[in-house]
Amino acid sequence: MFYRKSPSEQEADKNRDLEEIEVRYGKDPTCFEVHEKWHLGCDQKDCRNWIDFSDDLNCAVVCARKYEGGLSLREVSERMNVSFPRVSQIEHAAFRKLGLEPQLEEFEDFQSE
C-alpha cells in the first residue's frame, strides 16, 4: 500500500530537527557511510567498490577513508589477493605512464643507501 503524507505532515517533516546521522552524513547517506556507521560488511558483490576483505567491511571506499595516509604495497596485495611483486610491478608501470620514472629511481637510490 502506498502511503502519502498530508500537506501538514510534509511541512512538519521539513521543519523538524535533523537527527545525528543526518547531520553527519546528510539527508540521504551513501551505502558506505551506513556501513561505517553500523560496522556492517557490504554484501553487494556487483558494486565496483566491493573488495573481499572483511576488516574493511568489504568496501574500497571504507578502506580509503579508514587509512587516510594510504596503504603499504603489502597491505594492498592482501586486499586484492595479488602477490606483493605484482602490486609493485603495477605501481612501477603507473609511475612510468605518469612520467614519474626519474623520481622513482631517486627513491630507489635513497633506499639503497
N, C-alpha and C positions, 0 to 999 in steps of 0.2 A: 504494500500500500504506500502511496506517495503522500508524504506529509508536507504541507505548505504552512509556513508561519503566517500569522496575521500581520497586517501592517504595524500594529503597535508592538508585537513581539520582535519584528525585524528592527524597528527603531531602538528598542531596548537592547537588542543584541549589538547594534552599532555603538551605543553609548556605554557599554559595560567596561569594567576594568579588565585589562589583559591579564591572563594567567602567566605564571612564571615561565613556562615553556614557550609561550608566545612572545614574551619579552626577549628571551634568549635566542630563539630560533626563528621568530617571525610568525605570522598568522598561519602559513602553510609550510611546515618544516619538511625538509627533504628526507628521504629514507635513511641516509647515513646519519643524519642528525638524530633521528629517532633511535637508530641502533646504538649510537653512542650514549644517548641519554639512558636507555634501559638495559644496556650491555647485552643486547641480543645479536646473535650471529645472523648474517644475511643468508637467505635460502634461495635467492633469485639468481640461479646459476647462469641464466642467459643475459644478465646485466654485464655491461662492458667493464665495470669496476670490480666484479667479483673475483676474488682470489681464494684458493684453497688453503687458508691459513687462519685457523680459528682464534689465535691470540689477537688478531687484528679484526675480529668479527667478520671475517671473510670479505672485507671491503678494502680496496686500494685507497679510497678517499679517507677512510678512518685511519689507515696506516699513515698516510701522508700528514694528516692533522695531528696524529699522536707523536710522530717523530719529526718535529719541525726542522731539526738540524740535519735531517737526511739519514739514510741507512748506509751501512758499510756494504761492500760488494758481497761479503759472506751472508749478511742478512737478506740481501736481495736474492741471492741464489737459493736460500732456504724457502723463501716465499714463492718463488717462481718454479721451484723444482727443477732447476738447471744447475749444472756444475759451476763452481767458482771460476775456473778458467774460461768457460764460455761467456759468463757475465762480463769478465774482464775484456775478452775479445770484442764483445758488443760495445762496451764503453769506449775502447780504443777506436773502433770504427766510427762511432758517433763523433768523437773528438776530431778525427780526420775529416769527416764530412763538414763539420763546423769550421774547419780551418784552424783548429787549435792544436795541431800536432806539435809545433815547436814548444809551446808551453808545457805540453805533456812530457816532452823529452827533458826539459829543465826540471820538472818534478821528479822524474826518474833519476836524474843525476843527483838531485838533492837527497833522495832516499838512499843512494848507494854510499854516500859519504859517512 
